[in-house]
């Protein structure tokens, strides 16, 4: 029993360190040992869950640790609060390491490999620590799945079950960090933006913004953990972060398909002025090439006429009020340019003419 209690004490120390900058000194071997230690305690939870004496001794030790931490400083972060927590201590450790920007790249990648041991992994079929971590990742490790999944180019991403699952996990992760710290969601999203493939991450952000207000999978998870925050809180954090980062908002509106952006703008009206403003600026960068009879850009990064038209066309195919607002803006721009009806004089005139029956 003394040895078991000592193991518990040592792992509690490891868990506390996992939230600090000290993990910058952890190499992959250290991460592996910490996860193996967590796996041992998870085994203890399974083996002695019905053993009243051992369970009571472990819970008493955990309670004493919390009292000591509370007396010596600020309230400890949620961790091993009771015996039940031992059942997912490897998950808790992984969650903290994934969210800690101080963790080195080599250790970070090693941890992800443990979460997602691919089909060729010799241990992937065994019920080991890796199996538990893979389950954890499906349930809680949100955007870190992005490194290991293929992305289909379906423009209506909410119909992609893989993307939808990743979006649900991202919202769940935002809820978790939001419960721990008010600024947590923004920091997490910025960290993911820096570390993950950005084009794929933007697709998951869009899918998360399009999830139904009451997702059955998320509702079930909320009931299980008793969280005071909701998926809608996660969506608002996501939208606030997106609109607060102008460079990311530009990338979001430029790189995602027209149909997807129309859906997001229809669902979240606060995004529409940003999207429309970018479309307007892109249109004003084009000039009419008389010999070619085309609207063209002067710089390689300028949005081509075809893309600009497809984005306005998609918006005009949306139901009111989105369609009405777009047409009102186009007609206003046309009037500002002189209200010409002849092609080639105003890009807004030409867009309205090209939209034809949608106007």
MODELLER restraints for C-alpha pairs under 7 A, 6 or more apart:
rsr = mdl.restraints
at = mdl.atoms
rsr.add(forms.Gaussian(group=physical.xy_distance, feature=features.Distance(at['CA:5:A'], at['CA:58:A']), mean=6.84, stdev=0.5))
rsr.add(forms.Gaussian(group=physical.xy_distance, feature=features.Distance(at['CA:11:A'], at['CA:37:A']), mean=6.94, stdev=0.5))
rsr.add(forms.Gaussian(group=physical.xy_distance, feature=features.Distance(at['CA:15:A'], at['CA:93:A']), mean=6.10, stdev=0.5))
rsr.add(forms.Gaussian(group=physical.xy_distance, feature=features.Distance(at['CA:17:A'], at['CA:23:A']), mean=6.99, stdev=0.5))
rsr.add(forms.Gaussian(group=physical.xy_distance, feature=features.Distance(at['CA:18:A'], at['CA:93:A']), mean=7.00, stdev=0.5))
rsr.add(forms.Gaussian(group=physical.xy_distance, feature=features.Distance(at['CA:18:A'], at['CA:96:A']), mean=6.14, stdev=0.5))
rsr.add(forms.Gaussian(group=physical.xy_distance, feature=features.Distance(at['CA:18:A'], at['CA:97:A']), mean=5.88, stdev=0.5))
rsr.add(forms.Gaussian(group=physical.xy_distance, feature=features.Distance(at['CA:19:A'], at['CA:96:A']), mean=5.94, stdev=0.5))
rsr.add(forms.Gaussian(group=physical.xy_distance, feature=features.Distance(at['CA:19:A'], at['CA:97:A']), mean=6.95, stdev=0.5))
rsr.add(forms.Gaussian(group=physical.xy_distance, feature=features.Distance(at['CA:19:A'], at['CA:100:A']), mean=6.29, stdev=0.5))
rsr.add(forms.Gaussian(group=physical.xy_distance, feature=features.Distance(at['CA:21:A'], at['CA:102:A']), mean=5.29, stdev=0.5))
rsr.add(forms.Gaussian(group=physical.xy_distance, feature=features.Distance(at['CA:23:A'], at['CA:102:A']), mean=6.18, stdev=0.5))
rsr.add(forms.Gaussian(group=physical.xy_distance, feature=features.Distance(at['CA:23:A'], at['CA:103:A']), mean=5.37, stdev=0.5))
rsr.add(forms.Gaussian(group=physical.xy_distance, feature=features.Distance(at['CA:24:A'], at['CA:102:A']), mean=5.08, stdev=0.5))
rsr.add(forms.Gaussian(group=physical.xy_distance, feature=features.Distance(at['CA:24:A'], at['CA:103:A']), mean=4.87, stdev=0.5))
rsr.add(forms.Gaussian(group=physical.xy_distance, feature=features.Distance(at['CA:24:A'], at['CA:104:A']), mean=5.56, stdev=0.5))
rsr.add(forms.Gaussian(group=physical.xy_distance, feature=features.Distance(at['CA:26:A'], at['CA:107:A']), mean=6.99, stdev=0.5))
rsr.add(forms.Gaussian(group=physical.xy_distance, feature=features.Distance(at['CA:27:A'], at['CA:107:A']), mean=5.50, stdev=0.5))
rsr.add(forms.Gaussian(group=physical.xy_distance, feature=features.Distance(at['CA:28:A'], at['CA:106:A']), mean=6.56, stdev=0.5))
rsr.add(forms.Gaussian(group=physical.xy_distance, feature=features.Distance(at['CA:28:A'], at['CA:107:A']), mean=4.56, stdev=0.5))
rsr.add(forms.Gaussian(group=physical.xy_distance, feature=features.Distance(at['CA:28:A'], at['CA:110:A']), mean=6.00, stdev=0.5))
rsr.add(forms.Gaussian(group=physical.xy_distance, feature=features.Distance(at['CA:31:A'], at['CA:107:A']), mean=6.75, stdev=0.5))
rsr.add(forms.Gaussian(group=physical.xy_distance, feature=features.Distance(at['CA:35:A'], at['CA:90:A']), mean=6.03, stdev=0.5))
rsr.add(forms.Gaussian(group=physical.xy_distance, feature=features.Distance(at['CA:38:A'], at['CA:89:A']), mean=5.72, stdev=0.5))
rsr.add(forms.Gaussian(group=physical.xy_distance, feature=features.Distance(at['CA:38:A'], at['CA:90:A']), mean=4.79, stdev=0.5))
rsr.add(forms.Gaussian(group=physical.xy_distance, feature=features.Distance(at['CA:39:A'], at['CA:90:A']), mean=6.07, stdev=0.5))
rsr.add(forms.Gaussian(group=physical.xy_distance, feature=features.Distance(at['CA:39:A'], at['CA:129:A']), mean=5.82, stdev=0.5))
rsr.add(forms.Gaussian(group=physical.xy_distance, feature=features.Distance(at['CA:41:A'], at['CA:86:A']), mean=6.02, stdev=0.5))
rsr.add(forms.Gaussian(group=physical.xy_distance, feature=features.Distance(at['CA:42:A'], at['CA:86:A']), mean=5.42, stdev=0.5))
rsr.add(forms.Gaussian(group=physical.xy_distance, feature=features.Distance(at['CA:42:A'], at['CA:87:A']), mean=4.83, stdev=0.5))
rsr.add(forms.Gaussian(group=physical.xy_distance, feature=features.Distance(at['CA:42:A'], at['CA:88:A']), mean=6.53, stdev=0.5))
rsr.add(forms.Gaussian(group=physical.xy_distance, feature=features.Distance(at['CA:42:A'], at['CA:89:A']), mean=6.62, stdev=0.5))
rsr.add(forms.Gaussian(group=physical.xy_distance, feature=features.Distance(at['CA:45:A'], at['CA:86:A']), mean=5.76, stdev=0.5))
rsr.add(forms.Gaussian(group=physical.xy_distance, feature=features.Distance(at['CA:45:A'], at['CA:87:A']), mean=5.52, stdev=0.5))
rsr.add(forms.Gaussian(group=physical.xy_distance, feature=features.Distance(at['CA:48:A'], at['CA:54:A']), mean=6.83, stdev=0.5))
rsr.add(forms.Gaussian(group=physical.xy_distance, feature=features.Distance(at['CA:48:A'], at['CA:55:A']), mean=6.72, stdev=0.5))
rsr.add(forms.Gaussian(group=physical.xy_distance, feature=features.Distance(at['CA:49:A'], at['CA:55:A']), mean=6.66, stdev=0.5))
rsr.add(forms.Gaussian(group=physical.xy_distance, feature=features.Distance(at['CA:55:A'], at['CA:83:A']), mean=6.58, stdev=0.5))
rsr.add(forms.Gaussian(group=physical.xy_distance, feature=features.Distance(at['CA:58:A'], at['CA:83:A']), mean=6.56, stdev=0.5))
rsr.add(forms.Gaussian(group=physical.xy_distance, feature=features.Distance(at['CA:59:A'], at['CA:82:A']), mean=5.41, stdev=0.5))
rsr.add(forms.Gaussian(group=physical.xy_distance, feature=features.Distance(at['CA:59:A'], at['CA:83:A']), mean=5.37, stdev=0.5))
rsr.add(forms.Gaussian(group=physical.xy_distance, feature=features.Distance(at['CA:62:A'], at['CA:80:A']), mean=6.82, stdev=0.5))
rsr.add(forms.Gaussian(group=physical.xy_distance, feature=features.Distance(at['CA:62:A'], at['CA:81:A']), mean=6.33, stdev=0.5))
rsr.add(forms.Gaussian(group=physical.xy_distance, feature=features.Distance(at['CA:62:A'], at['CA:82:A']), mean=6.35, stdev=0.5))
rsr.add(forms.Gaussian(group=physical.xy_distance, feature=features.Distance(at['CA:63:A'], at['CA:81:A']), mean=6.94, stdev=0.5))
rsr.add(forms.Gaussian(group=physical.xy_distance, feature=features.Distance(at['CA:69:A'], at['CA:76:A']), mean=6.35, stdev=0.5))
rsr.add(forms.Gaussian(group=physical.xy_distance, feature=features.Distance(at['CA:70:A'], at['CA:76:A']), mean=6.47, stdev=0.5))
rsr.add(forms.Gaussian(group=physical.xy_distance, feature=features.Distance(at['CA:80:A'], at['CA:86:A']), mean=6.69, stdev=0.5))
rsr.add(forms.Gaussian(group=physical.xy_distance, feature=features.Distance(at['CA:91:A'], at['CA:133:A']), mean=6.31, stdev=0.5))
rsr.add(forms.Gaussian(group=physical.xy_distance, feature=features.Distance(at['CA:91:A'], at['CA:136:A']), mean=5.85, stdev=0.5))
rsr.add(forms.Gaussian(group=physical.xy_distance, feature=features.Distance(at['CA:95:A'], at['CA:141:A']), mean=6.77, stdev=0.5))
rsr.add(forms.Gaussian(group=physical.xy_distance, feature=features.Distance(at['CA:97:A'], at['CA:103:A']), mean=6.78, stdev=0.5))
rsr.add(forms.Gaussian(group=physical.xy_distance, feature=features.Distance(at['CA:99:A'], at['CA:188:A']), mean=6.82, stdev=0.5))
rsr.add(forms.Gaussian(group=physical.xy_distance, feature=features.Distance(at['CA:114:A'], at['CA:130:A']), mean=5.45, stdev=0.5))
rsr.add(forms.Gaussian(group=physical.xy_distance, feature=features.Distance(at['CA:114:A'], at['CA:133:A']), mean=6.88, stdev=0.5))
rsr.add(forms.Gaussian(group=physical.xy_distance, feature=features.Distance(at['CA:115:A'], at['CA:130:A']), mean=6.17, stdev=0.5))
rsr.add(forms.Gaussian(group=physical.xy_distance, feature=features.Distance(at['CA:115:A'], at['CA:133:A']), mean=4.94, stdev=0.5))
rsr.add(forms.Gaussian(group=physical.xy_distance, feature=features.Distance(at['CA:115:A'], at['CA:134:A']), mean=4.68, stdev=0.5))
rsr.add(forms.Gaussian(group=physical.xy_distance, feature=features.Distance(at['CA:115:A'], at['CA:137:A']), mean=6.31, stdev=0.5))
rsr.add(forms.Gaussian(group=physical.xy_distance, feature=features.Distance(at['CA:116:A'], at['CA:134:A']), mean=5.77, stdev=0.5))
rsr.add(forms.Gaussian(group=physical.xy_distance, feature=features.Distance(at['CA:117:A'], at['CA:124:A']), mean=5.91, stdev=0.5))
rsr.add(forms.Gaussian(group=physical.xy_distance, feature=features.Distance(at['CA:139:A'], at['CA:169:A']), mean=6.68, stdev=0.5))
rsr.add(forms.Gaussian(group=physical.xy_distance, feature=features.Distance(at['CA:140:A'], at['CA:169:A']), mean=5.94, stdev=0.5))
rsr.add(forms.Gaussian(group=physical.xy_distance, feature=features.Distance(at['CA:140:A'], at['CA:172:A']), mean=6.72, stdev=0.5))
rsr.add(forms.Gaussian(group=physical.xy_distance, feature=features.Distance(at['CA:140:A'], at['CA:173:A']), mean=6.22, stdev=0.5))
rsr.add(forms.Gaussian(group=physical.xy_distance, feature=features.Distance(at['CA:141:A'], at['CA:169:A']), mean=6.68, stdev=0.5))
rsr.add(forms.Gaussian(group=physical.xy_distance, feature=features.Distance(at['CA:141:A'], at['CA:173:A']), mean=6.70, stdev=0.5))
rsr.add(forms.Gaussian(group=physical.xy_distance, feature=features.Distance(at['CA:142:A'], at['CA:166:A']), mean=6.18, stdev=0.5))
rsr.add(forms.Gaussian(group=physical.xy_distance, feature=features.Distance(at['CA:142:A'], at['CA:169:A']), mean=4.11, stdev=0.5))
rsr.add(forms.Gaussian(group=physical.xy_distance, feature=features.Distance(at['CA:142:A'], at['CA:170:A']), mean=4.12, stdev=0.5))
rsr.add(forms.Gaussian(group=physical.xy_distance, feature=features.Distance(at['CA:142:A'], at['CA:173:A']), mean=5.62, stdev=0.5))
rsr.add(forms.Gaussian(group=physical.xy_distance, feature=features.Distance(at['CA:143:A'], at['CA:166:A']), mean=6.59, stdev=0.5))
rsr.add(forms.Gaussian(group=physical.xy_distance, feature=features.Distance(at['CA:143:A'], at['CA:170:A']), mean=5.44, stdev=0.5))
rsr.add(forms.Gaussian(group=physical.xy_distance, feature=features.Distance(at['CA:147:A'], at['CA:196:A']), mean=6.77, stdev=0.5))
rsr.add(forms.Gaussian(group=physical.xy_distance, feature=features.Distance(at['CA:155:A'], at['CA:257:A']), mean=5.73, stdev=0.5))
rsr.add(forms.Gaussian(group=physical.xy_distance, feature=features.Distance(at['CA:155:A'], at['CA:259:A']), mean=6.46, stdev=0.5))
rsr.add(forms.Gaussian(group=physical.xy_distance, feature=features.Distance(at['CA:155:A'], at['CA:260:A']), mean=5.92, stdev=0.5))
rsr.add(forms.Gaussian(group=physical.xy_distance, feature=features.Distance(at['CA:156:A'], at['CA:259:A']), mean=6.86, stdev=0.5))
rsr.add(forms.Gaussian(group=physical.xy_distance, feature=features.Distance(at['CA:156:A'], at['CA:260:A']), mean=5.70, stdev=0.5))
rsr.add(forms.Gaussian(group=physical.xy_distance, feature=features.Distance(at['CA:157:A'], at['CA:163:A']), mean=6.61, stdev=0.5))
rsr.add(forms.Gaussian(group=physical.xy_distance, feature=features.Distance(at['CA:157:A'], at['CA:207:A']), mean=6.00, stdev=0.5))
rsr.add(forms.Gaussian(group=physical.xy_distance, feature=features.Distance(at['CA:158:A'], at['CA:164:A']), mean=5.79, stdev=0.5))
rsr.add(forms.Gaussian(group=physical.xy_distance, feature=features.Distance(at['CA:158:A'], at['CA:207:A']), mean=5.46, stdev=0.5))
rsr.add(forms.Gaussian(group=physical.xy_distance, feature=features.Distance(at['CA:158:A'], at['CA:210:A']), mean=6.73, stdev=0.5))
rsr.add(forms.Gaussian(group=physical.xy_distance, feature=features.Distance(at['CA:163:A'], at['CA:204:A']), mean=6.23, stdev=0.5))
rsr.add(forms.Gaussian(group=physical.xy_distance, feature=features.Distance(at['CA:163:A'], at['CA:207:A']), mean=6.88, stdev=0.5))
rsr.add(forms.Gaussian(group=physical.xy_distance, feature=features.Distance(at['CA:164:A'], at['CA:207:A']), mean=6.24, stdev=0.5))
rsr.add(forms.Gaussian(group=physical.xy_distance, feature=features.Distance(at['CA:166:A'], at['CA:204:A']), mean=6.63, stdev=0.5))
rsr.add(forms.Gaussian(group=physical.xy_distance, feature=features.Distance(at['CA:167:A'], at['CA:204:A']), mean=5.34, stdev=0.5))
rsr.add(forms.Gaussian(group=physical.xy_distance, feature=features.Distance(at['CA:167:A'], at['CA:205:A']), mean=6.75, stdev=0.5))
rsr.add(forms.Gaussian(group=physical.xy_distance, feature=features.Distance(at['CA:167:A'], at['CA:207:A']), mean=5.75, stdev=0.5))
rsr.add(forms.Gaussian(group=physical.xy_distance, feature=features.Distance(at['CA:167:A'], at['CA:208:A']), mean=4.43, stdev=0.5))
rsr.add(forms.Gaussian(group=physical.xy_distance, feature=features.Distance(at['CA:168:A'], at['CA:208:A']), mean=6.41, stdev=0.5))
rsr.add(forms.Gaussian(group=physical.xy_distance, feature=features.Distance(at['CA:168:A'], at['CA:218:A']), mean=6.95, stdev=0.5))
rsr.add(forms.Gaussian(group=physical.xy_distance, feature=features.Distance(at['CA:171:A'], at['CA:208:A']), mean=6.83, stdev=0.5))
rsr.add(forms.Gaussian(group=physical.xy_distance, feature=features.Distance(at['CA:171:A'], at['CA:231:A']), mean=5.91, stdev=0.5))
rsr.add(forms.Gaussian(group=physical.xy_distance, feature=features.Distance(at['CA:171:A'], at['CA:234:A']), mean=5.06, stdev=0.5))
rsr.add(forms.Gaussian(group=physical.xy_distance, feature=features.Distance(at['CA:171:A'], at['CA:235:A']), mean=6.71, stdev=0.5))
rsr.add(forms.Gaussian(group=physical.xy_distance, feature=features.Distance(at['CA:172:A'], at['CA:231:A']), mean=6.76, stdev=0.5))
rsr.add(forms.Gaussian(group=physical.xy_distance, feature=features.Distance(at['CA:174:A'], at['CA:185:A']), mean=5.24, stdev=0.5))
rsr.add(forms.Gaussian(group=physical.xy_distance, feature=features.Distance(at['CA:174:A'], at['CA:234:A']), mean=5.38, stdev=0.5))
rsr.add(forms.Gaussian(group=physical.xy_distance, feature=features.Distance(at['CA:175:A'], at['CA:229:A']), mean=6.04, stdev=0.5))
rsr.add(forms.Gaussian(group=physical.xy_distance, feature=features.Distance(at['CA:175:A'], at['CA:230:A']), mean=6.86, stdev=0.5))
rsr.add(forms.Gaussian(group=physical.xy_distance, feature=features.Distance(at['CA:175:A'], at['CA:231:A']), mean=6.97, stdev=0.5))
rsr.add(forms.Gaussian(group=physical.xy_distance, feature=features.Distance(at['CA:175:A'], at['CA:234:A']), mean=5.62, stdev=0.5))
rsr.add(forms.Gaussian(group=physical.xy_distance, feature=features.Distance(at['CA:177:A'], at['CA:184:A']), mean=5.17, stdev=0.5))
rsr.add(forms.Gaussian(group=physical.xy_distance, feature=features.Distance(at['CA:177:A'], at['CA:185:A']), mean=5.85, stdev=0.5))
rsr.add(forms.Gaussian(group=physical.xy_distance, feature=features.Distance(at['CA:178:A'], at['CA:184:A']), mean=5.46, stdev=0.5))
rsr.add(forms.Gaussian(group=physical.xy_distance, feature=features.Distance(at['CA:178:A'], at['CA:185:A']), mean=5.62, stdev=0.5))
rsr.add(forms.Gaussian(group=physical.xy_distance, feature=features.Distance(at['CA:185:A'], at['CA:237:A']), mean=6.58, stdev=0.5))
rsr.add(forms.Gaussian(group=physical.xy_distance, feature=features.Distance(at['CA:186:A'], at['CA:241:A']), mean=5.98, stdev=0.5))
rsr.add(forms.Gaussian(group=physical.xy_distance, feature=features.Distance(at['CA:202:A'], at['CA:252:A']), mean=6.15, stdev=0.5))
rsr.add(forms.Gaussian(group=physical.xy_distance, feature=features.Distance(at['CA:206:A'], at['CA:264:A']), mean=6.74, stdev=0.5))
rsr.add(forms.Gaussian(group=physical.xy_distance, feature=features.Distance(at['CA:208:A'], at['CA:235:A']), mean=6.99, stdev=0.5))
rsr.add(forms.Gaussian(group=physical.xy_distance, feature=features.Distance(at['CA:209:A'], at['CA:235:A']), mean=5.94, stdev=0.5))
rsr.add(forms.Gaussian(group=physical.xy_distance, feature=features.Distance(at['CA:209:A'], at['CA:264:A']), mean=6.65, stdev=0.5))
rsr.add(forms.Gaussian(group=physical.xy_distance, feature=features.Distance(at['CA:210:A'], at['CA:264:A']), mean=6.25, stdev=0.5))
rsr.add(forms.Gaussian(group=physical.xy_distance, feature=features.Distance(at['CA:213:A'], at['CA:232:A']), mean=6.78, stdev=0.5))
rsr.add(forms.Gaussian(group=physical.xy_distance, feature=features.Distance(at['CA:242:A'], at['CA:248:A']), mean=6.45, stdev=0.5))
rsr.add(forms.Gaussian(group=physical.xy_distance, feature=features.Distance(at['CA:242:A'], at['CA:249:A']), mean=5.72, stdev=0.5))
rsr.add(forms.Gaussian(group=physical.xy_distance, feature=features.Distance(at['CA:243:A'], at['CA:249:A']), mean=6.08, stdev=0.5))
rsr.add(forms.Gaussian(group=physical.xy_distance, feature=features.Distance(at['CA:253:A'], at['CA:261:A']), mean=6.85, stdev=0.5))
rsr.add(forms.Gaussian(group=physical.xy_distance, feature=features.Distance(at['CA:253:A'], at['CA:275:A']), mean=6.29, stdev=0.5))
rsr.add(forms.Gaussian(group=physical.xy_distance, feature=features.Distance(at['CA:258:A'], at['CA:310:A']), mean=6.85, stdev=0.5))
rsr.add(forms.Gaussian(group=physical.xy_distance, feature=features.Distance(at['CA:258:A'], at['CA:311:A']), mean=4.99, stdev=0.5))
rsr.add(forms.Gaussian(group=physical.xy_distance, feature=features.Distance(at['CA:258:A'], at['CA:314:A']), mean=6.24, stdev=0.5))
rsr.add(forms.Gaussian(group=physical.xy_distance, feature=features.Distance(at['CA:259:A'], at['CA:314:A']), mean=5.94, stdev=0.5))
rsr.add(forms.Gaussian(group=physical.xy_distance, feature=features.Distance(at['CA:262:A'], at['CA:314:A']), mean=6.50, stdev=0.5))
rsr.add(forms.Gaussian(group=physical.xy_distance, feature=features.Distance(at['CA:262:A'], at['CA:315:A']), mean=5.64, stdev=0.5))
rsr.add(forms.Gaussian(group=physical.xy_distance, feature=features.Distance(at['CA:265:A'], at['CA:271:A']), mean=5.53, stdev=0.5))
rsr.add(forms.Gaussian(group=physical.xy_distance, feature=features.Distance(at['CA:265:A'], at['CA:272:A']), mean=5.00, stdev=0.5))
rsr.add(forms.Gaussian(group=physical.xy_distance, feature=features.Distance(at['CA:266:A'], at['CA:322:A']), mean=6.37, stdev=0.5))
rsr.add(forms.Gaussian(group=physical.xy_distance, feature=features.Distance(at['CA:282:A'], at['CA:302:A']), mean=6.82, stdev=0.5))
rsr.add(forms.Gaussian(group=physical.xy_distance, feature=features.Distance(at['CA:282:A'], at['CA:303:A']), mean=6.03, stdev=0.5))
rsr.add(forms.Gaussian(group=physical.xy_distance, feature=features.Distance(at['CA:285:A'], at['CA:297:A']), mean=6.29, stdev=0.5))
rsr.add(forms.Gaussian(group=physical.xy_distance, feature=features.Distance(at['CA:285:A'], at['CA:302:A']), mean=6.87, stdev=0.5))
rsr.add(forms.Gaussian(group=physical.xy_distance, feature=features.Distance(at['CA:286:A'], at['CA:295:A']), mean=5.90, stdev=0.5))
rsr.add(forms.Gaussian(group=physical.xy_distance, feature=features.Distance(at['CA:286:A'], at['CA:296:A']), mean=5.21, stdev=0.5))
rsr.add(forms.Gaussian(group=physical.xy_distance, feature=features.Distance(at['CA:286:A'], at['CA:297:A']), mean=4.56, stdev=0.5))
rsr.add(forms.Gaussian(group=physical.xy_distance, feature=features.Distance(at['CA:287:A'], at['CA:295:A']), mean=5.35, stdev=0.5))
rsr.add(forms.Gaussian(group=physical.xy_distance, feature=features.Distance(at['CA:287:A'], at['CA:296:A']), mean=5.59, stdev=0.5))
rsr.add(forms.Gaussian(group=physical.xy_distance, feature=features.Distance(at['CA:287:A'], at['CA:297:A']), mean=6.35, stdev=0.5))
rsr.add(forms.Gaussian(group=physical.xy_distance, feature=features.Distance(at['CA:288:A'], at['CA:294:A']), mean=5.70, stdev=0.5))
rsr.add(forms.Gaussian(group=physical.xy_distance, feature=features.Distance(at['CA:288:A'], at['CA:295:A']), mean=4.36, stdev=0.5))
rsr.add(forms.Gaussian(group=physical.xy_distance, feature=features.Distance(at['CA:288:A'], at['CA:296:A']), mean=6.27, stdev=0.5))
rsr.add(forms.Gaussian(group=physical.xy_distance, feature=features.Distance(at['CA:288:A'], at['CA:344:A']), mean=6.08, stdev=0.5))
rsr.add(forms.Gaussian(group=physical.xy_distance, feature=features.Distance(at['CA:289:A'], at['CA:295:A']), mean=6.00, stdev=0.5))
rsr.add(forms.Gaussian(group=physical.xy_distance, feature=features.Distance(at['CA:289:A'], at['CA:296:A']), mean=6.65, stdev=0.5))
rsr.add(forms.Gaussian(group=physical.xy_distance, feature=features.Distance(at['CA:295:A'], at['CA:305:A']), mean=6.02, stdev=0.5))
rsr.add(forms.Gaussian(group=physical.xy_distance, feature=features.Distance(at['CA:296:A'], at['CA:304:A']), mean=6.43, stdev=0.5))
rsr.add(forms.Gaussian(group=physical.xy_distance, feature=features.Distance(at['CA:296:A'], at['CA:305:A']), mean=6.66, stdev=0.5))
rsr.add(forms.Gaussian(group=physical.xy_distance, feature=features.Distance(at['CA:297:A'], at['CA:304:A']), mean=6.70, stdev=0.5))
rsr.add(forms.Gaussian(group=physical.xy_distance, feature=features.Distance(at['CA:309:A'], at['CA:351:A']), mean=6.60, stdev=0.5))
rsr.add(forms.Gaussian(group=physical.xy_distance, feature=features.Distance(at['CA:313:A'], at['CA:355:A']), mean=6.45, stdev=0.5))
rsr.add(forms.Gaussian(group=physical.xy_distance, feature=features.Distance(at['CA:315:A'], at['CA:322:A']), mean=6.90, stdev=0.5))
rsr.add(forms.Gaussian(group=physical.xy_distance, feature=features.Distance(at['CA:315:A'], at['CA:323:A']), mean=5.89, stdev=0.5))
rsr.add(forms.Gaussian(group=physical.xy_distance, feature=features.Distance(at['CA:315:A'], at['CA:326:A']), mean=6.89, stdev=0.5))
rsr.add(forms.Gaussian(group=physical.xy_distance, feature=features.Distance(at['CA:316:A'], at['CA:323:A']), mean=4.59, stdev=0.5))
rsr.add(forms.Gaussian(group=physical.xy_distance, feature=features.Distance(at['CA:316:A'], at['CA:326:A']), mean=6.68, stdev=0.5))
rsr.add(forms.Gaussian(group=physical.xy_distance, feature=features.Distance(at['CA:316:A'], at['CA:358:A']), mean=6.36, stdev=0.5))
rsr.add(forms.Gaussian(group=physical.xy_distance, feature=features.Distance(at['CA:317:A'], at['CA:323:A']), mean=6.61, stdev=0.5))
rsr.add(forms.Gaussian(group=physical.xy_distance, feature=features.Distance(at['CA:327:A'], at['CA:359:A']), mean=6.82, stdev=0.5))
rsr.add(forms.Gaussian(group=physical.xy_distance, feature=features.Distance(at['CA:330:A'], at['CA:348:A']), mean=6.02, stdev=0.5))
rsr.add(forms.Gaussian(group=physical.xy_distance, feature=features.Distance(at['CA:333:A'], at['CA:348:A']), mean=6.30, stdev=0.5))
rsr.add(forms.Gaussian(group=physical.xy_distance, feature=features.Distance(at['CA:334:A'], at['CA:346:A']), mean=6.81, stdev=0.5))
rsr.add(forms.Gaussian(group=physical.xy_distance, feature=features.Distance(at['CA:334:A'], at['CA:348:A']), mean=5.10, stdev=0.5))
rsr.add(forms.Gaussian(group=physical.xy_distance, feature=features.Distance(at['CA:334:A'], at['CA:349:A']), mean=5.64, stdev=0.5))
rsr.add(forms.Gaussian(group=physical.xy_distance, feature=features.Distance(at['CA:337:A'], at['CA:346:A']), mean=6.35, stdev=0.5))
rsr.add(forms.Gaussian(group=physical.xy_distance, feature=features.Distance(at['CA:340:A'], at['CA:349:A']), mean=6.63, stdev=0.5))
rsr.add(forms.Gaussian(group=physical.xy_distance, feature=features.Distance(at['CA:341:A'], at['CA:349:A']), mean=6.34, stdev=0.5))
rsr.add(forms.Gaussian(group=physical.xy_distance, feature=features.Distance(at['CA:343:A'], at['CA:349:A']), mean=6.74, stdev=0.5))
rsr.add(forms.Gaussian(group=physical.xy_distance, feature=features.Distance(at['CA:343:A'], at['CA:350:A']), mean=5.60, stdev=0.5))
rsr.add(forms.Gaussian(group=physical.xy_distance, feature=features.Distance(at['CA:344:A'], at['CA:350:A']), mean=6.85, stdev=0.5))
rsr.add(forms.Gaussian(group=physical.xy_distance, feature=features.Distance(at['CA:352:A'], at['CA:359:A']), mean=6.77, stdev=0.5))
